[in-house]
Amino acid sequence: MMDDQRRRFRDAHQDIETAKGIPDTPQTRSPSYTLAFADPDFLCRDELRPVRLQLELLKPEMLMEEYGVKSTVVLFGGARIPDPANKDQARTKTLADLSSHYDEARKFARIITERSMAEGKGENIIVTGGGPGVMEAGNRGAEDAGGVSIGLNIVLPHEQAPNRYVTPELAFNFHYFGIRKMHFLMRAAAIAVFPGGFGTLDELFESLTLIQTGRMERVPFLLFGRTFWETIINWDALADAGTISADDIDLFRFVDTADEAIEVLDNWHLPTTKRDGIPGR
């Protein structure tokens, strides 16, 4: 980026401030007179959608690069899975039982962050959707380690505020699901998916599809909670039907604990015959 001392033209901020001091007339009150880049009504027009898409791609990209984020470890999972300390408030017994995954997500994120900090190169930074449940556990684990983490929130009809463990400088908010998903995956060194609902399933299958089709390079892909995933998805039936290849089931590994997950990550690039004995697969 050009150094401010080498600028040949006025800074945009200066012109915004200068425009505030002009005489109040019918002309200056007209929406047409407002600077285009300082006009929210103009920027929110349907015709400006391509510009808004570009801005949502650029802003997090530029800020993460400036912060030194090189790669990430992605945590997907349900917003409704409670902290075990609050599992008595869960909507269902199943959600209460799934609360153990909160602790595993927190521990997994802590270990990953400790390793990242030891290397000190901005690699393998934890990124979550920034909300409650498993997302909170991931950001919380990073904080437990004394490190930073990213939260990619999105504006929803009901509130979806950042959880308090997201690093403030790395808390982002999105309007477009598609751009948010790009930011989840474009730096991903590994993906961990915990039990969840529609949103988690959407993220799971879109990520697997990108890898399956070769649009994204293969990365370690972990499904936490074998019983949950084998109950809600009949993976073998998909392969038997021919709608996926039998080899596609090898794109991911089942794990049940953070310790298993770390072992799988550490051995991911070994030949398949050696990986078969790893717990969880």
C-alpha positions, 0 to 999 in steps of 0.5 A, a space after each residue: 500500500 502506498 505510504 501516506 507521505 507519498 500521496 498525491 491526492 487528498 485522503 478520502 477521510 479529509 473530504 468526508 470531513 470537509 463536506 460536513 462544513 459546507 453551507 446547508 442548502 437544498 442542493 447540499 441536502 440532496 442525496 445526490 450530493 453525498 459522496 458515493 463512498 460515504 452514502 449508506 443508502 447508495 451502497 445498499 442499493 441492489 445494483 451495488 451488490 457486486 461492490 458489497 461482495 468485494 468489500 466483504 471479501 477484502 476487509 477481513 482479508 486485509 485485516 487478517 493479513 495485517 494482523 499476521 494470520 497465515 493459516 487457520 484451524 477451522 471449528 464448525 459446530 452447533 450454537 446450541 451445545 451448552 457449556 457443561 456447567 450450564 447443561 441443565 438449561 439445555 432444551 433437550 436431554 440430547 443437547 445436554 449429553 452433547 455438552 461434553 463436546 464443548 469441553 473437547 472443542 475447548 481443549 482441542 483449541 487450547 492445544 492447537 493454539 499452544 502449538 501455534 504460539 510455540 511456532 510463532 509464525 501466525 500459523 494454525 490460528 483457531 477460527 470459528 463462527 464467533 457465536 455461542 456453543 461449540 464456537 464459543 468453546 473454540 475461541 475460549 480454548 484459544 484464550 485459555 492458551 493465552 493466544 488469539 482466535 478469529 470469529 466470523 459472525 453473520 447478521 441473522 434475523 435473531 441476534 448473533 453477537 460475538 462471544 466474549 472470547 473472540 480476539 476483538 481485532 479479529 471479530 468480523 461480521 458478514 452479510 453474505 454467507 458465501 463470502 463468510 464461507 470463503 474466509 473460513 476455508 481459504 486459509 484452512 490448514 485443518 477442519 474440525 466439525 462438531 455436532 450441530 444443526 442445519 448450519 453445521 451440516 451445510 458447512 460440513 458438506 460444502 467443505 467436503 464437496 470442495 475437497 471431493 471435487 478438487 476445488 480445494 486441496 485436501 486438508 485434515 478433516 475431523 468429525 468429532 462424535 462418531 456416534 452422532 455422525 453415524 446416527 444422523 448420516 448413513 455414510 455407507 449407504 451413500 457409498 453403496 448407492 454409488 452417489 459417492 465413491 467409497 474413497 470419499 469416506 476416507 476424506 475425513 476421520 471420526 474422533 471422540 476426544 481432543 487427544 484423538 484429534 491431535 493424534 490424527 492430525 499428527 499422523 494425517 500424512 502417513 500412508 492410509 494403511 498406517 492411518 487405519 489403526 488410529 483411534 476413531 477410524 
